[in-house]
Every structure is written in C-alpha cells, then in structure tokens.
C-alpha cells in the first residue's frame, strides 16, 4: 500500500512509530502495536503501528522524527507500507511461556529481534515474565550471554590477560571499584572497567567516578585510555556494548523483575574480552543475597557460566550488612575514595578493595592481598588513579576538598548511650535518594557510627547532605521515621528490636543495581 507522508515534527523517545488511518490499517490487516515495513527508495524500516480514526486521513501516514530521519522523507513524500510477517521469535517466546527450554538459535533470534526493535514492549515483557517464572538453564544463560555480547561493539585489546570485576550491588556506598581498578592497573595488568549509573540506588560507580572525571567515553576513547594507563572506569551506556541489555532493562525496571542479571553481567564481560573475573556477592540482611547458602549457589552458577564463555571466574562473598566506608552519594563517595586511596582513611573500604584485588592478582599469578595492600600504601595505586582521571579528561591534581557536597545539612543523633547493633541499608539508601542523590551529585549521607561503634546520647549518628532545602526536609522526616541506625544499651538484655502494629508507618525498600 502506498501512503502519503505527514511529518509530525515530534520525537517518540527513540522508538520508530507511525500512525495509520483506521481504514488503511484494516485493509493492511494490522492492529495497534503491530509492526509494518516501510520502504522509501532503497531504505527500509520496521515501525510500530498506532491507529487513528480522525487524526490521520485515509491514504495518509503520520510519522515521528525517528522514522523521518531513518527513511530520509519529508511531507507529502509517498512511501510503501506492508505488514511485517510473523516473527519466529514470537513462537519461541510462547514456548518459554509454556515452560519449555529454548535452544541457542531461538535465543539468538529473540535477541536480534529485540535489538532491531521488531518485538513490541508487550512481547518483551512476556519474555521477561516467562524467564522470571520458569528460570533459565545454564545453557540458556550462556546462549543469551553470547547473543547479547555479539549484538554491539567489542573492545579489541589484543592482550593475553584482561581482568575485570563486578558486584551484584544492593549495599550503599560501595566505592570499591575506585580503588580496585588503579591497584590492578598499577600492577601492570589490564582492567577495562565498564560501570553503570544508579537505577534505584543513591549512586552507581559511573556516578561516583563522574565527580572525578568524564565517564561518557566511546569505545575508541576507552581503548585509548586503557592502552595508556592499563585501566579505565567508564559508563557502559555510552559504549554500545551489549546494547540489547539496555532495551531489556527498560522493560524490566517497571516490572521490578531482573531475571536477566546473569547474562547482562557476563555478556558485557565477554564483550570487553575479559579472561579473568572476580564477582563480588555482598551477603546478609539488607542485601539482595540474604544467606551464605544462596551466595554459594550463585557463585557456582557464575563460575560455570564463566567457564563456558572462556572467562576464568571466582566469586567473593562479602559482608553486606552495612555500607562500605562512611559515605553514601556520588560526591561524598568520590571524596572518600580519594581520601582512602591517599591515606587509607576507611579501613573496611581498604580491606574489601585489597581482598578483591588480591584475589584477581592471585588468579593470574601476580600476587595476593598483601601485594594489593603494598600497591596502595606505596602510592602507586593513587598515582595510577590520577593518571586514569587525566586520560579520561579530569583534573589529575584534584583533592577531596575540591569535590563539592551539599551545603544544606542536618545531623541525626543518638537518643541514648549504647552500641550500634544494626544498620538498615535500604532505608539509608532511600534517605539519600530523597535528599537528591544520585541526580544531585552533592546530596547524600555521611555516617559517623557503624556496627559495633559505642555512642553516647546526642552523639551524631549520620549527617544528611542536600542541595535543596525541601529535599533535605523530606529526607530528615524519613530518617526520623525509620531510624536506620539501631542503638542498644545492652544487646544481651535487649532482644526485642521493635513491635509492629496495624497500619505501622514504616516503609520497606528494595535497592536493585546491576
């Protein structure tokens, strides 16, 4: 069917969408959210269908800017429109809905059709839901990882060994990467670290690093930095590495489902050419992984998937019942990382970074935790971090005090003498987010006490930082409601933490980060 173009001069948020008259749609046999194939000269494009009775005349097709740019068309141009044939991937999705396993060919077709935007949001949501309900076999995870990795850019470094690290996240303040990458790079090993921005947490590694230097590099810039310094810390979203993952996350997020976290992680490691990988699994109350048993099962899966992908993988089960270090929020965390790499200020951050880095060094026969600690204490790791900052476009002489933090502040104090028994990670994360993090990089929380700390009545427990007063007030209200730091006078005599009544005002939170 030939239809006359009507340009709307509106964008559709990156989607290729057209609007057909109801009569033309019926003649073509298409319905809302179906796909049609558009042809203009030698250019061809698949687009999502919307239908109107009055807005679009018969014989006309209304198009958004994305379609206009792809097809090189203008108002009143004539294009050919035909319904797209049914995709084989839709049949495969139905098989997964019925609980059947998919083979490598079927999975590759689904990934390709997601990447080409041939599957609509409802079809992708159905696929994600089916994975959540029925789970995936190791074979399916490996096939998905390979298919996702092959669908975008790859980092070609021609190195015998390429090291990498990933954390399952879920605990606030985990700035370990800012120390681990320069430790490994200063040992003469290659570690091209791609990181995420925060999704539901107060800061992702890319958000923290951006307080020190630019992170939105393309693949060529990333390669240049790694060749010069042995390492980098860049935002994965700017690299077009495993881009189908971003398309899937867009659907997963509103569903609050994450069945694809393993292929998401491993596809990106495959795409950067990783040969050796350490996976950090924070475990305990307030994390995504509650028990050591669950952590052990996850570790076995990661190791086996890594083996099948040609990536030697080890997993570290780490203590996750309180934040790492004392700072939560992009600017505060960047400050603490600089202070710690310079003078070992945060003991638990140093221990975690050196433990993970030491494991990586041991995997390639280049040392252990003691080696990592020496690289940190000698100043070699700090020198390497500053070199990476400079090569990524930042100021290599940056000092902790150069990083601005929110000037609106309130301090929450202890109501009694005692010992910090428990810290609620999720509540602290939500307080930091209400204060403005991660969008307001200057917002966040600085802890003055951690588990095991002895405190006196009215002694500061934590300070909330914000750029805007109304956000500070909202965060303060939640902090006083939830009491995220629990202080007891005598643990052996205070076994009752709290009684919960009907319509209790407390809120529950779940922090998800890939």
N, C-alpha and C positions, 0 to 999 in steps of 0.2 A: 504494500500500500504506500502510495506517495502522499506526503503531507507537507503543508507549508509551515515553515518555522516561525515561531513567535518568541523572541527572546524576552525573558522576564527581568533581566538585569538584577538578579538576586543569586546569592550563593546558597548551596544546600548543605553546608557543613562538610564538604568533601565528598558527598555522595553524588552519583550521576542519576538524576531524577528528571522524568518528563511527565507532562500532564496531557492525557488524551481526552477527547470528547467521548461521552458515554457510547454513542452510536458507533464511532470508529473502533472503540475498544471491543464492543460486542461483535463487530464484523471480524476483527482480528482474533477473537476468542481469548482475550486476556482479561485479568481481574486486577484489582489493586494489589500491589506488592509483587505481581508477576514481573518478568523481565521481557524486554523487547530488544531486538538487534537493530541498531540504526546504521545506515550506510550513507556516506556523502563522498562521492568520488572514490578514492582508494582507501578512505578512512572508515573504520568500522568500530562501533562501541556498543556495549551492552548497558542498558539503563533500567532503572526501577520505574514501574508504572504507577501513577496516580490518575484518578478519573474524575472528570467534572461534567455536569450537565449544562451549566450556564457559562462558566468562566472561559471555557475553550470552545470555539466553534467547530462544527463538523468540517473535516478536511484540514484542520489545523493541529499543530503540536506545540505546546508551550515547553520551553526548555530553560533549565537553570544554567548559571555561569559555567559550572564544571563541564556540562555537555557542550556548551558553546566553544569552550577552549579546546576540548579534545577533538571535536569534529571540524573546527575552523568554519563555522557557519555564522550567518547573520540573518536579520529579519527578512522574511519572505523568500529565503532560500528553500528549495524543495529537497527533502531527504526521503530515503526509502525506509519503511518501518515494517518489520515482520516479527512474529512471536518467536521466542527462543525455544529450541527443542528441550524436552525434559532432560535434566542432568542425571547422569549415573550416580553422582554423589548423593542425590536426594534418596535414591533407593538404599544406598549404604547407610545413610542416617536412620532410615526406617529399620534397617536390620539391627543397628545398635540400640534403638529404642526398644526392640523386642529382646534385647539381652544377648545378641549374638556377637561373636568376636569379628573384628574387621581385619583383613589382610593388608599387606603393605601397599598394594595397588589401590585399594579402596581408600585408605587413609591419604595417600598422595593426591587422589582426585578431590577429596574433600578440602584439603589444604590449598590446592591450586584454585579451586572454585571460591574459597574464602578470599584468597589473595586477589583474584580477578574480580571480586565483588559480584560474583554470579549467584551466590546464595544470599537470601534476604535475612534480616535480623531474626525473624521468627524461626527460620530453618537453622540458623546458627545456634539460637537459644535452645532449640530442641536437641541439637547435637551435644551441647554443653550439659544440659539436664540429663541426657541419657548417660553420659560419661560419669556424672555425679552419682546417679542411681546404681549403675551396673559396674562402675570402676573400669580399670584398664589392665590388661595383662602386660607383662614385661615386654612382650613382642610388640604390642600396640604402642607403648610408650616410646620404645626405640624407633619404631616406624614414624611416629609423629615427630620425634626429635629430628630425625634425618630430613623429613619433608619440610619442616619449618625452617631448618638451617639452610636448605637448598633454595629457599624462596627469596633470598635477598643478597646483600653484599657479604663478602667474606674478607677477612683480614689475612693477607698473604705475607708472612714474615720470613719464610724460609729458615726457620730456626729449628734445631733438633729438639729443644725443650721449651715449651711455653707453659708457664704456671698461671693458675687462676684460683679465685676464692669466691665463694658465695655463702650468704647467710639466709636462713629461712625467715629471719626477722621476727617481728612480734614484740620486741622489747625496745623501749625508747632509749635514745642516747647512744646507740651502738655505732660509734665512730671508728671502729677497729680498722676499717679499710684505709683510713688516712694515715695510719701508722704501718700497717702490714705491707702495703704496696711499696713505699720507699725502703723498708727493711729488705724486702726481696730484691728490689732493683739495685740497691747499694751492694748486694752480694754478687752482682754481675749477672743476674738471671732476668729473664724476660717475663713481665707480667702486665699484659694489656687489659686493664680492668674497665669493664663497662658496668655502669650502675644505673639504678632507677631513681626517679623522683618519688616523693611521697605520694601514696594513693589515699590511705586512711590513717597514716601516721604523722607525727609532727615534723619529721624530716627524713628524707631519703639521702643516700650517700651523695647523689648528684646535687641535692640542695645544700648540703654541708660544704661540699667542695667548691660550689659556685661562690661561696663567700671568700674564697681564696684566689680563684681564677676561673676563666670561662670553661664551661664543660660541654657546650653545644658544638662539638667538632664534627666534621665529616670524616669519612673513612680515610681519605688521603692525609688529612691533618693528623688524625690519630696515628697513622702509620709513621709519619714524620716524627712525632713526639716520642713514640716508642723506640724508633731507631736511634734517636739522640740520647734518650735517658734510660732505656730499658723498661720503662713503665709509663702508665697514664691512669687517670681516673676521669672518665668521660661519661656523658649521658647517653645511654643506649638508644634513646628515642631519636637522636639526630643522625644515626649511623645507617639506617635502613638494614640493620642486621636482624634476621628473622622477623620481618615486618608483620607477618600474619599474626604474631603473638599480640601485637597492639590491637589488631582488629578483633581478636577473640576477647581480650581483656575488656574492651569497650562493651561487650555483651555480658561478660561475667560479673562486672562490677555492680550493675543494678540488681542482678540476681543474687548477689552475695554468695556466689559459688566460685570455687577455684580448683576444679578437677584437673586442670592442665598445668599445675605448677611444676611438675617434674619435667615434662617436655619443654616447657617455657624456659626453665633454667638450663637444661642440658643442650637445647638447640643453640642457645647463644654461646655456650662454651665451645660447642663444635664449630660454630661459625668464626670464632676468633682463633681457631686452631689449637686450643688447649690440649696439652698432653698430660698434665698433672693438675689435679683439682682437690682443694680442701673444701668440704661443705660444713659450715657451722650450723649446728642444730641446737639453738637455745631451748632449754627444757625446764619445766616447773610451773608453778602457779603463775597465772598472768601471761603465759606464752601460748603459742599455737600448739606446741607439743607438751602435753601435761606430764607424761611419765617417761621413765628411762626405758621401759618396755617398748613404748611407741617409737621412741627415738631410735632404738636398736633396729626395729623392723624397717623404719625409713632408711636408716644407714645401709642396711643390706640391699635394699632396692636401688639406692643411688650408686652403690659400688658395682652392682651387676649391670645396671644401665650404662654406667661409665665404661665398664669392660667391653660391652658390645659396641660402643661408639669409638673405642680406641682411646679412651681417656682414663688414665690411672687415677682412681678416686679414693680418698679417705674422708671419713666423717668425724667431726669433733662434737661431742655432746657437752655443751657449756651451760654454766649456771645462769638461769634466766629469770630469777625471782625478784630482780631489781634492775634499775637502769645501769648501763655501763658508764662508769665515770659519774660525774655530778651534773652535767649539763644536758638539757633537752631543748631542741630547737636549732635551726640551721646556724645562726651566727654564734650563739653560745657554744655549740658543739665544735665549730671551727676554731673558736678561741681556745677551748680546752685541748683540742688536738694539737694545736701549735705549742701551747704551754707544756704539754706532756712529751711531745717529741723533742722539745728543747731541754726540759729539766725533770722529766719523769714524774710530773706532778700527780697524776691519777694512777694509783697503784693497781687497781683492778683492770683499768684500760691497758696498762703496760703488760700485765700478766696475760690477758687474753690475746693481745696482738702478738706477743712473743711466743705464746703457746701455739697459735695457729701458724705463724710464720715458721716457727721451728719445725712443725710437722711437715710443711711444704719443703723446707730445706732438707729434711731427712729423707723425703721421698725421692729426691734426686741426688742423694749422697753428698750434700754440701753443708751439713752441719745439723744443728738441733736448736732447742730453745735457748741454750746458753749462747750459741752463735748469734741468734737473733738479738738477744739482750746486749751483747757486745757491740753489734752494729748500731743499736740505739744509743747506748751510753757513750760511744766514741764520737758521736755527732755525725757519723756517715749517713745515717738514715735521714736526719734533718737536712743535711746538705743535698741529698737526693730529692727530698720533697720540694725543696726550694727550686731545684733545677726543673722539676716537673711543672711547678707553678709557673715558672718563667716561660717554658716552652709552650704551655697552654695559653699564654697571653696575660698572666697575672704579674704582680709585683713580687719578685723573689725576696725582697727585704721586708716584707710585711711582718708586723709584730701583732701579738694578740690584742693589744690596746687599739690597734688601727681598725679592728673589726667592730663596727657599731652595734650596740644592743639597745633594746627599748628603754626609753627614758621614763616611761610610766611603770611604776613598780609597787608591789605590795608583798609583805612578808607574812607567811603563816607560821605561828609559833606553837610550841608545845603547851598543852593545857595542864600538864603535871610532870613531875620528875619521873624518870624511868628509862627503859631501854626500847629502842626501835625493834619491834618484833616482826613487822610485816610492811611491805610496800606494795601498793596496788598499781601495777604498771599501766593497765588500761585506763584507769581514772586519771593518772598523771598525764598520759598521752592526750586524753580528751581536754584536760585543763589547758595544756599547752596549745592545743588547736583552737580552743575558744579565745585564747589570748592573741591569736592571729597566725600562729605557725601552721604550715610552712610558707604560706603566701607572704606574710610579713616575716621576712627572714630574721628581723631583730627580736621577734617575740619568742618566748619560751619559758623554761623553768631552770633554776639553779638550786640543786639540793644542798642543804647544809648538814644533813644527817642521813645515814644509810643503815641497813640492817646490822644490829649489834651495837650501834652508837648509843652511848649514855647521854641523856639530855636532862636539863633542868627545866622546871616550869618557866614558861615565857621565852625559852631559848628558841632561836629560829630553826624551823624545820626545812622550809624552802621558800624561795622568792620567785614570784611570777613577774615576767617582763613583758611589756606590750608597747606598741607604737601609738595605740589609740585608747583613750580612757574608757570608752564604753566597752571595749573588748576586755580590758583589764577587770572591770567590774563584773562582767559575766563570768570570767574565769575565777574570780575570787568567790563569787556565790557558789559555784560548783565545788571549789576546793573546800569550802566550809561545810557544804552538804555531805560530801563523800568522804572527807578525812582520809586521804590516800596514804598517809603515813601513820601507822598504828603504834602507839607508845603504851607499854605496860610497866607497872611498878615492879611486879614480880611474876615472871612467867609461870612458875610452878604453882602459884596461888591464883592465877587469873586465866583459867582455861576458857571462860566464856568471852568471846570476842564481841558479839552483838546479838541482840534479839531482833527478829524481823516481824513486823506487824502487817496487817492487811493494809494495802494502799501505801506501803512504805515509799518514801520519796526518792530513794536512791535509784541511780540509773546504771545499767550494765553496758559495757562497751567491748568491742572486739576489734583489735588492730590487725589489719591484713597488709602484708607487704611482700612482694616477690623479691 
